[in-house]
Amino acid sequence: MKPIDFFSNKRVMVSGACGTVGKQLVSMLLSEEYGIGELVSLDNNESELFFLEQQFISDKRAKFALADIRDRDKLRRKMENIDIVFHAAAFKHVILCERSPFEAVQTNINGVQNIIYAACERNVKKVIFTSSDKAVNPTNVMGTTKLMGERLMTAANSNTLDQGPVFASTRFGNVLGSRGSVIPIFHRQIAEGGPVTLTHPEMTRFIMSVDRAVKLVIDSSILARGGEVFITKMPIARIQDLAEVLIRELAPVHGYKPADISIEQIGTKPGEKLYEELMSHEETRRAVELEKYFVVLPAFRGIYRDIKYDYPHIRNEEITNPYNSSNEVPMSKDELFHFLRQNNLLDVDSVTPQHPAKRYWPGEES
């Protein structure tokens, strides 16, 4: 099915519209490619929501509302006559969630439940939850809340009647260039003459651009049958290679020789993994492979639904290897360079005061 055939004249809602993923969702959904009828964008960031509204002020399909996903009544009102919900609102910073776990629960778990309740009451057609690699074998509060969000979505799908909403999740790794990601920090450190701080030289991560991440989230809403977790296939990078490529390309822009910018190893932070996991060993037993995704099917099938997971172009129905960055071949430095250039991640304009050069963990000397 073509995207425009699925989205044509639909009323769509995006929560967390001012975040990196949410903002790109808004931009893509309002393009001609999807032909939606109306887009309702929610966020609790007043200033950013104002600026986003100004950006799309001439598009009569675009509606913006100051709202918090902790407010179930507000969600119920805003979901009236909505067809599709993309739930992207969340707390994502590992350290802040670790220090304030109850706040993470309120937003990342209770907020998901509020979305589910409102969607059921308003008979929304589909709800897509944006999850994280950190939900796999979680080692921190943020990852644990994301895992619970996925489980809530799957359970909601199992316990609704045939005419109720279809609930599904998408799970992907690092969106390079997003707020709080490593690239803006490396940019800033290089601009100030270094050093570039590296947690561990063997650390690997799944990476992708925000454009590709969001397009795959939108496409997964078309494929979703109910209760699944869509895992986006992504390239892998060694973080040290990423730092070295950025130094090589950006140091001359700021008046330095690449040799002038040192790399300082500062150690991993609590709860941080050396590699990234997108699918666990347990999940492989109930996963299928598509062209752009792995799809993890629910461990417990619907109580009230008989769902046929009949995706087009299934490549493999027997998955044996967990999908993690230590099992995959990382990009070479040349491949990384082309990836960064193609996605405008070598643009010096991304260096902003919001991304300070100094990185340290709370409790350490500043």
FIVEXRO-906173 format. One record per residue (C-alpha): residue number from 1; z, x, y. Coordinates in steps of 0.25 Angstrom, whole numbers, always signed. Last residue first. Layout:
REM residues N
<pt k="NUM" Z="Z" X="X" Y="Y"/>
...
END
This chain:
REM residues 366
<pt k="366" Z="+149" X="+132" Y="+79"/>
<pt k="365" Z="+159" X="+137" Y="+68"/>
<pt k="364" Z="+159" X="+128" Y="+56"/>
<pt k="363" Z="+166" X="+115" Y="+54"/>
<pt k="362" Z="+154" X="+106" Y="+56"/>
<pt k="361" Z="+141" X="+114" Y="+51"/>
<pt k="360" Z="+133" X="+123" Y="+59"/>
<pt k="359" Z="+119" X="+123" Y="+65"/>
<pt k="358" Z="+116" X="+129" Y="+79"/>
<pt k="357" Z="+102" X="+127" Y="+84"/>
<pt k="356" Z="+104" X="+113" Y="+90"/>
<pt k="355" Z="+95" X="+101" Y="+86"/>
<pt k="354" Z="+97" X="+90" Y="+96"/>
<pt k="353" Z="+93" X="+100" Y="+107"/>
<pt k="352" Z="+79" X="+99" Y="+102"/>
<pt k="351" Z="+69" X="+108" Y="+95"/>
<pt k="350" Z="+58" X="+98" Y="+90"/>
<pt k="349" Z="+50" X="+102" Y="+101"/>
<pt k="348" Z="+47" X="+115" Y="+94"/>
<pt k="347" Z="+37" X="+109" Y="+85"/>
<pt k="346" Z="+37" X="+116" Y="+72"/>
<pt k="345" Z="+40" X="+103" Y="+64"/>
<pt k="344" Z="+27" X="+97" Y="+69"/>
<pt k="343" Z="+25" X="+91" Y="+55"/>
<pt k="342" Z="+13" X="+99" Y="+51"/>
<pt k="341" Z="+19" X="+112" Y="+57"/>
<pt k="340" Z="+32" X="+110" Y="+49"/>
<pt k="339" Z="+24" X="+107" Y="+36"/>
<pt k="338" Z="+14" X="+119" Y="+39"/>
<pt k="337" Z="+26" X="+129" Y="+41"/>
<pt k="336" Z="+33" X="+124" Y="+28"/>
<pt k="335" Z="+20" X="+126" Y="+20"/>
<pt k="334" Z="+19" X="+140" Y="+25"/>
<pt k="333" Z="+34" X="+142" Y="+22"/>
<pt k="332" Z="+31" X="+137" Y="+8"/>
<pt k="331" Z="+36" X="+124" Y="+4"/>
<pt k="330" Z="+47" X="+122" Y="-6"/>
<pt k="329" Z="+44" X="+120" Y="-21"/>
<pt k="328" Z="+53" X="+109" Y="-27"/>
<pt k="327" Z="+65" X="+109" Y="-36"/>
<pt k="326" Z="+75" X="+114" Y="-25"/>
<pt k="325" Z="+70" X="+103" Y="-15"/>
<pt k="324" Z="+74" X="+92" Y="-24"/>
<pt k="323" Z="+67" X="+81" Y="-32"/>
<pt k="322" Z="+74" X="+80" Y="-45"/>
<pt k="321" Z="+65" X="+83" Y="-57"/>
<pt k="320" Z="+61" X="+74" Y="-68"/>
<pt k="319" Z="+53" X="+63" Y="-62"/>
<pt k="318" Z="+46" X="+54" Y="-72"/>
<pt k="317" Z="+38" X="+42" Y="-66"/>
<pt k="316" Z="+28" X="+52" Y="-60"/>
<pt k="315" Z="+16" X="+49" Y="-50"/>
<pt k="314" Z="+18" X="+35" Y="-47"/>
<pt k="313" Z="+6" X="+30" Y="-39"/>
<pt k="312" Z="+10" X="+17" Y="-34"/>
<pt k="311" Z="+25" X="+13" Y="-36"/>
<pt k="310" Z="+28" X="+2" Y="-46"/>
<pt k="309" Z="+43" X="+2" Y="-45"/>
<pt k="308" Z="+44" X="-12" Y="-50"/>
<pt k="307" Z="+57" X="-19" Y="-46"/>
<pt k="306" Z="+64" X="-30" Y="-54"/>
<pt k="305" Z="+75" X="-34" Y="-44"/>
<pt k="304" Z="+88" X="-41" Y="-45"/>
<pt k="303" Z="+96" X="-29" Y="-51"/>
<pt k="302" Z="+86" X="-19" Y="-46"/>
<pt k="301" Z="+85" X="-6" Y="-54"/>
<pt k="300" Z="+97" X="+4" Y="-56"/>
<pt k="299" Z="+93" X="+18" Y="-54"/>
<pt k="298" Z="+83" X="+14" Y="-43"/>
<pt k="297" Z="+70" X="+21" Y="-43"/>
<pt k="296" Z="+69" X="+35" Y="-37"/>
<pt k="295" Z="+55" X="+37" Y="-31"/>
<pt k="294" Z="+49" X="+50" Y="-29"/>
<pt k="293" Z="+39" X="+50" Y="-17"/>
<pt k="292" Z="+26" X="+54" Y="-11"/>
<pt k="291" Z="+16" X="+52" Y="-23"/>
<pt k="290" Z="+26" X="+44" Y="-32"/>
<pt k="289" Z="+36" X="+50" Y="-42"/>
<pt k="288" Z="+46" X="+41" Y="-49"/>
<pt k="287" Z="+61" X="+42" Y="-50"/>
<pt k="286" Z="+71" X="+36" Y="-60"/>
<pt k="285" Z="+75" X="+48" Y="-68"/>
<pt k="284" Z="+73" X="+57" Y="-56"/>
<pt k="283" Z="+84" X="+51" Y="-49"/>
<pt k="282" Z="+95" X="+57" Y="-58"/>
<pt k="281" Z="+89" X="+71" Y="-54"/>
<pt k="280" Z="+90" X="+69" Y="-40"/>
<pt k="279" Z="+79" X="+66" Y="-30"/>
<pt k="278" Z="+78" X="+71" Y="-16"/>
<pt k="277" Z="+86" X="+83" Y="-17"/>
<pt k="276" Z="+87" X="+94" Y="-6"/>
<pt k="275" Z="+90" X="+109" Y="-9"/>
<pt k="274" Z="+102" X="+118" Y="-4"/>
<pt k="273" Z="+111" X="+106" Y="-3"/>
<pt k="272" Z="+120" X="+103" Y="+9"/>
<pt k="271" Z="+133" X="+96" Y="+7"/>
<pt k="270" Z="+141" X="+106" Y="+16"/>
<pt k="269" Z="+131" X="+114" Y="+24"/>
<pt k="268" Z="+123" X="+125" Y="+19"/>
<pt k="267" Z="+124" X="+139" Y="+24"/>
<pt k="266" Z="+122" X="+146" Y="+38"/>
<pt k="265" Z="+110" X="+155" Y="+35"/>
<pt k="264" Z="+105" X="+161" Y="+47"/>
<pt k="263" Z="+90" X="+163" Y="+49"/>
<pt k="262" Z="+85" X="+172" Y="+61"/>
<pt k="261" Z="+75" X="+170" Y="+72"/>
<pt k="260" Z="+70" X="+183" Y="+78"/>
<pt k="259" Z="+61" X="+186" Y="+66"/>
<pt k="258" Z="+53" X="+173" Y="+70"/>
<pt k="257" Z="+51" X="+179" Y="+84"/>
<pt k="256" Z="+56" X="+171" Y="+95"/>
<pt k="255" Z="+50" X="+165" Y="+107"/>
<pt k="254" Z="+53" X="+150" Y="+104"/>
<pt k="253" Z="+39" X="+147" Y="+98"/>
<pt k="252" Z="+39" X="+161" Y="+91"/>
<pt k="251" Z="+52" X="+156" Y="+83"/>
<pt k="250" Z="+46" X="+143" Y="+79"/>
<pt k="249" Z="+36" X="+146" Y="+68"/>
<pt k="248" Z="+43" X="+157" Y="+61"/>
<pt k="247" Z="+56" X="+152" Y="+63"/>
<pt k="246" Z="+52" X="+138" Y="+58"/>
<pt k="245" Z="+46" X="+144" Y="+45"/>
<pt k="244" Z="+58" X="+152" Y="+43"/>
<pt k="243" Z="+67" X="+140" Y="+44"/>
<pt k="242" Z="+59" X="+132" Y="+35"/>
<pt k="241" Z="+58" X="+143" Y="+25"/>
<pt k="240" Z="+74" X="+144" Y="+25"/>
<pt k="239" Z="+74" X="+128" Y="+23"/>
<pt k="238" Z="+66" X="+129" Y="+10"/>
<pt k="237" Z="+56" X="+118" Y="+11"/>
<pt k="236" Z="+52" X="+106" Y="+2"/>
<pt k="235" Z="+41" X="+96" Y="+3"/>
<pt k="234" Z="+44" X="+81" Y="+1"/>
<pt k="233" Z="+42" X="+70" Y="-9"/>
<pt k="232" Z="+49" X="+58" Y="-3"/>
<pt k="231" Z="+60" X="+51" Y="-12"/>
<pt k="230" Z="+59" X="+36" Y="-12"/>
<pt k="229" Z="+72" X="+30" Y="-17"/>
<pt k="228" Z="+70" X="+16" Y="-24"/>
<pt k="227" Z="+78" X="+3" Y="-23"/>
<pt k="226" Z="+66" X="-6" Y="-21"/>
<pt k="225" Z="+50" X="-5" Y="-23"/>
<pt k="224" Z="+48" X="+4" Y="-11"/>
<pt k="223" Z="+33" X="+9" Y="-10"/>
<pt k="222" Z="+31" X="+3" Y="+4"/>
<pt k="221" Z="+44" X="+8" Y="+9"/>
<pt k="220" Z="+41" X="+22" Y="+4"/>
<pt k="219" Z="+29" X="+23" Y="+13"/>
<pt k="218" Z="+38" X="+22" Y="+25"/>
<pt k="217" Z="+48" X="+32" Y="+20"/>
<pt k="216" Z="+36" X="+41" Y="+17"/>
<pt k="215" Z="+31" X="+40" Y="+31"/>
<pt k="214" Z="+44" X="+43" Y="+36"/>
<pt k="213" Z="+46" X="+56" Y="+28"/>
<pt k="212" Z="+31" X="+60" Y="+31"/>
<pt k="211" Z="+33" X="+59" Y="+46"/>
<pt k="210" Z="+47" X="+65" Y="+46"/>
<pt k="209" Z="+42" X="+78" Y="+40"/>
<pt k="208" Z="+46" X="+82" Y="+26"/>
<pt k="207" Z="+56" X="+92" Y="+20"/>
<pt k="206" Z="+63" X="+93" Y="+7"/>
<pt k="205" Z="+74" X="+104" Y="+8"/>
<pt k="204" Z="+77" X="+118" Y="+2"/>
<pt k="203" Z="+89" X="+127" Y="+5"/>
<pt k="202" Z="+87" X="+141" Y="-1"/>
<pt k="201" Z="+90" X="+149" Y="+12"/>
<pt k="200" Z="+103" X="+141" Y="+15"/>
<pt k="199" Z="+108" X="+134" Y="+28"/>
<pt k="198" Z="+99" X="+140" Y="+38"/>
<pt k="197" Z="+101" X="+143" Y="+52"/>
<pt k="196" Z="+90" X="+148" Y="+61"/>
<pt k="195" Z="+96" X="+158" Y="+70"/>
<pt k="194" Z="+89" X="+157" Y="+79"/>
<pt k="193" Z="+82" X="+159" Y="+92"/>
<pt k="192" Z="+85" X="+146" Y="+99"/>
<pt k="191" Z="+72" X="+140" Y="+96"/>
<pt k="190" Z="+74" X="+144" Y="+82"/>
<pt k="189" Z="+87" X="+137" Y="+81"/>
<pt k="188" Z="+81" X="+124" Y="+87"/>
<pt k="187" Z="+69" X="+124" Y="+78"/>
<pt k="186" Z="+79" X="+126" Y="+66"/>
<pt k="185" Z="+87" X="+115" Y="+70"/>
<pt k="184" Z="+75" X="+106" Y="+72"/>
<pt k="183" Z="+70" X="+110" Y="+58"/>
<pt k="182" Z="+83" X="+108" Y="+51"/>
<pt k="181" Z="+84" X="+92" Y="+52"/>
<pt k="180" Z="+94" X="+86" Y="+61"/>
<pt k="179" Z="+84" X="+77" Y="+68"/>
<pt k="178" Z="+71" X="+77" Y="+59"/>
<pt k="177" Z="+62" X="+89" Y="+60"/>
<pt k="176" Z="+60" X="+89" Y="+45"/>
<pt k="175" Z="+63" X="+77" Y="+37"/>
<pt k="174" Z="+72" X="+82" Y="+26"/>
<pt k="173" Z="+72" X="+75" Y="+13"/>
<pt k="172" Z="+68" X="+61" Y="+8"/>
<pt k="171" Z="+73" X="+49" Y="+2"/>
<pt k="170" Z="+68" X="+35" Y="+4"/>
<pt k="169" Z="+75" X="+22" Y="+0"/>
<pt k="168" Z="+72" X="+8" Y="-5"/>
<pt k="167" Z="+76" X="-6" Y="-3"/>
<pt k="166" Z="+67" X="-18" Y="-6"/>
<pt k="165" Z="+73" X="-30" Y="+2"/>
<pt k="164" Z="+76" X="-43" Y="-5"/>
<pt k="163" Z="+66" X="-53" Y="-12"/>
<pt k="162" Z="+68" X="-48" Y="-26"/>
<pt k="161" Z="+83" X="-49" Y="-24"/>
<pt k="160" Z="+92" X="-38" Y="-19"/>
<pt k="159" Z="+102" X="-30" Y="-27"/>
<pt k="158" Z="+93" X="-18" Y="-32"/>
<pt k="157" Z="+87" X="-15" Y="-19"/>
<pt k="156" Z="+101" X="-15" Y="-12"/>
<pt k="155" Z="+105" X="-5" Y="-23"/>
<pt k="154" Z="+94" X="+4" Y="-20"/>
<pt k="153" Z="+96" X="+4" Y="-5"/>
<pt k="152" Z="+111" X="+6" Y="-7"/>
<pt k="151" Z="+108" X="+18" Y="-16"/>
<pt k="150" Z="+99" X="+24" Y="-6"/>
<pt k="149" Z="+110" X="+23" Y="+5"/>
<pt k="148" Z="+120" X="+28" Y="-4"/>
<pt k="147" Z="+112" X="+41" Y="-6"/>
<pt k="146" Z="+111" X="+42" Y="+9"/>
<pt k="145" Z="+126" X="+41" Y="+11"/>
<pt k="144" Z="+128" X="+52" Y="+0"/>
<pt k="143" Z="+118" X="+61" Y="+7"/>
<pt k="142" Z="+125" X="+59" Y="+21"/>
<pt k="141" Z="+138" X="+62" Y="+14"/>
<pt k="140" Z="+135" X="+75" Y="+8"/>
<pt k="139" Z="+131" X="+81" Y="-6"/>
<pt k="138" Z="+121" X="+70" Y="-10"/>
<pt k="137" Z="+114" X="+71" Y="-24"/>
<pt k="136" Z="+102" X="+65" Y="-17"/>
<pt k="135" Z="+105" X="+57" Y="-5"/>
<pt k="134" Z="+103" X="+70" Y="+3"/>
<pt k="133" Z="+88" X="+68" Y="+1"/>
<pt k="132" Z="+89" X="+57" Y="+11"/>
<pt k="131" Z="+87" X="+42" Y="+13"/>
<pt k="130" Z="+78" X="+33" Y="+21"/>
<pt k="129" Z="+81" X="+18" Y="+17"/>
<pt k="128" Z="+69" X="+9" Y="+15"/>
<pt k="127" Z="+71" X="-6" Y="+16"/>
<pt k="126" Z="+61" X="-16" Y="+12"/>
<pt k="125" Z="+58" X="-31" Y="+13"/>
<pt k="124" Z="+69" X="-35" Y="+23"/>
<pt k="123" Z="+76" X="-48" Y="+18"/>
<pt k="122" Z="+85" X="-49" Y="+31"/>
<pt k="121" Z="+98" X="-50" Y="+23"/>
<pt k="120" Z="+94" X="-39" Y="+13"/>
<pt k="119" Z="+89" X="-30" Y="+24"/>
<pt k="118" Z="+102" X="-31" Y="+32"/>
<pt k="117" Z="+110" X="-28" Y="+20"/>
<pt k="116" Z="+102" X="-16" Y="+16"/>
<pt k="115" Z="+102" X="-10" Y="+30"/>
<pt k="114" Z="+117" X="-12" Y="+31"/>
<pt k="113" Z="+119" X="-5" Y="+17"/>
<pt k="112" Z="+111" X="+6" Y="+23"/>
<pt k="111" Z="+120" X="+7" Y="+35"/>
<pt k="110" Z="+132" X="+7" Y="+26"/>
<pt k="109" Z="+127" X="+19" Y="+19"/>
<pt k="108" Z="+121" X="+28" Y="+29"/>
<pt k="107" Z="+127" X="+23" Y="+41"/>
<pt k="106" Z="+142" X="+19" Y="+38"/>
<pt k="105" Z="+142" X="+30" Y="+27"/>
<pt k="104" Z="+138" X="+41" Y="+36"/>
<pt k="103" Z="+148" X="+36" Y="+46"/>
<pt k="102" Z="+159" X="+37" Y="+35"/>
<pt k="101" Z="+154" X="+51" Y="+31"/>
<pt k="100" Z="+157" X="+57" Y="+45"/>
<pt k="99" Z="+158" X="+72" Y="+43"/>
<pt k="98" Z="+148" X="+72" Y="+31"/>
<pt k="97" Z="+139" X="+63" Y="+38"/>
<pt k="96" Z="+139" X="+72" Y="+50"/>
<pt k="95" Z="+136" X="+84" Y="+41"/>
<pt k="94" Z="+124" X="+78" Y="+34"/>
<pt k="93" Z="+117" X="+72" Y="+46"/>
<pt k="92" Z="+109" X="+60" Y="+41"/>
<pt k="91" Z="+116" X="+47" Y="+46"/>
<pt k="90" Z="+106" X="+36" Y="+43"/>
<pt k="89" Z="+96" X="+26" Y="+49"/>
<pt k="88" Z="+83" X="+27" Y="+41"/>
<pt k="87" Z="+82" X="+13" Y="+35"/>
<pt k="86" Z="+68" X="+8" Y="+35"/>
<pt k="85" Z="+68" X="-7" Y="+34"/>
<pt k="84" Z="+56" X="-16" Y="+31"/>
<pt k="83" Z="+53" X="-31" Y="+33"/>
<pt k="82" Z="+62" X="-34" Y="+45"/>
<pt k="81" Z="+63" X="-49" Y="+48"/>
<pt k="80" Z="+78" X="-48" Y="+52"/>
<pt k="79" Z="+82" X="-33" Y="+50"/>
<pt k="78" Z="+87" X="-31" Y="+64"/>
<pt k="77" Z="+97" X="-42" Y="+63"/>
<pt k="76" Z="+102" X="-38" Y="+50"/>
<pt k="75" Z="+103" X="-23" Y="+54"/>
<pt k="74" Z="+112" X="-27" Y="+66"/>
<pt k="73" Z="+121" X="-35" Y="+57"/>
<pt k="72" Z="+122" X="-23" Y="+48"/>
<pt k="71" Z="+127" X="-13" Y="+59"/>
<pt k="70" Z="+129" X="+0" Y="+52"/>
<pt k="69" Z="+113" X="+2" Y="+53"/>
<pt k="68" Z="+115" X="+4" Y="+68"/>
<pt k="67" Z="+106" X="-3" Y="+78"/>
<pt k="66" Z="+99" X="-1" Y="+91"/>
<pt k="65" Z="+86" X="-8" Y="+90"/>
<pt k="64" Z="+71" X="-5" Y="+91"/>
<pt k="63" Z="+59" X="-13" Y="+89"/>
<pt k="62" Z="+45" X="-8" Y="+88"/>
<pt k="61" Z="+34" X="-18" Y="+85"/>
<pt k="60" Z="+31" X="-19" Y="+100"/>
<pt k="59" Z="+27" X="-5" Y="+101"/>
<pt k="58" Z="+27" X="+0" Y="+116"/>
<pt k="57" Z="+41" X="+4" Y="+115"/>
<pt k="56" Z="+39" X="+13" Y="+103"/>
<pt k="55" Z="+44" X="+26" Y="+110"/>
<pt k="54" Z="+54" X="+19" Y="+119"/>
<pt k="53" Z="+60" X="+13" Y="+106"/>
<pt k="52" Z="+62" X="+27" Y="+100"/>
<pt k="51" Z="+69" X="+31" Y="+113"/>
<pt k="50" Z="+78" X="+20" Y="+114"/>
<pt k="49" Z="+82" X="+22" Y="+99"/>
<pt k="48" Z="+85" X="+36" Y="+102"/>
<pt k="47" Z="+94" X="+33" Y="+113"/>
<pt k="46" Z="+102" X="+22" Y="+105"/>
<pt k="45" Z="+103" X="+28" Y="+92"/>
<pt k="44" Z="+108" X="+17" Y="+83"/>
<pt k="43" Z="+94" X="+15" Y="+77"/>
<pt k="42" Z="+85" X="+3" Y="+73"/>
<pt k="41" Z="+70" X="+2" Y="+73"/>
<pt k="40" Z="+63" X="-12" Y="+71"/>
<pt k="39" Z="+48" X="-11" Y="+68"/>
<pt k="38" Z="+39" X="-22" Y="+69"/>
<pt k="37" Z="+25" X="-27" Y="+63"/>
<pt k="36" Z="+22" X="-14" Y="+55"/>
<pt k="35" Z="+8" X="-9" Y="+55"/>
<pt k="34" Z="+11" X="+4" Y="+46"/>
<pt k="33" Z="+1" X="+14" Y="+50"/>
<pt k="32" Z="+0" X="+9" Y="+65"/>
<pt k="31" Z="+12" X="+16" Y="+68"/>
<pt k="30" Z="+26" X="+9" Y="+71"/>
<pt k="29" Z="+31" X="+13" Y="+57"/>
<pt k="28" Z="+28" X="+27" Y="+59"/>
<pt k="27" Z="+36" X="+28" Y="+72"/>
<pt k="26" Z="+48" X="+20" Y="+67"/>
<pt k="25" Z="+48" X="+28" Y="+54"/>
<pt k="24" Z="+48" X="+41" Y="+63"/>
<pt k="23" Z="+60" X="+37" Y="+71"/>
<pt k="22" Z="+67" X="+33" Y="+58"/>
<pt k="21" Z="+65" X="+46" Y="+51"/>
<pt k="20" Z="+70" X="+54" Y="+63"/>
<pt k="19" Z="+81" X="+45" Y="+67"/>
<pt k="18" Z="+79" X="+35" Y="+78"/>
<pt k="17" Z="+75" X="+23" Y="+69"/>
<pt k="16" Z="+87" X="+24" Y="+61"/>
<pt k="15" Z="+84" X="+10" Y="+55"/>
<pt k="14" Z="+69" X="+6" Y="+54"/>
<pt k="13" Z="+65" X="-8" Y="+53"/>
<pt k="12" Z="+51" X="-14" Y="+49"/>
<pt k="11" Z="+44" X="-27" Y="+52"/>
<pt k="10" Z="+32" X="-28" Y="+44"/>
<pt k="9" Z="+18" X="-31" Y="+50"/>
<pt k="8" Z="+11" X="-21" Y="+41"/>
<pt k="7" Z="+21" X="-12" Y="+34"/>
<pt k="6" Z="+15" X="-13" Y="+19"/>
<pt k="5" Z="+0" X="-14" Y="+22"/>
<pt k="4" Z="+2" X="-4" Y="+33"/>
<pt k="3" Z="+8" X="+6" Y="+24"/>
<pt k="2" Z="-4" X="+5" Y="+14"/>
<pt k="1" Z="+0" X="+0" Y="+0"/>
END
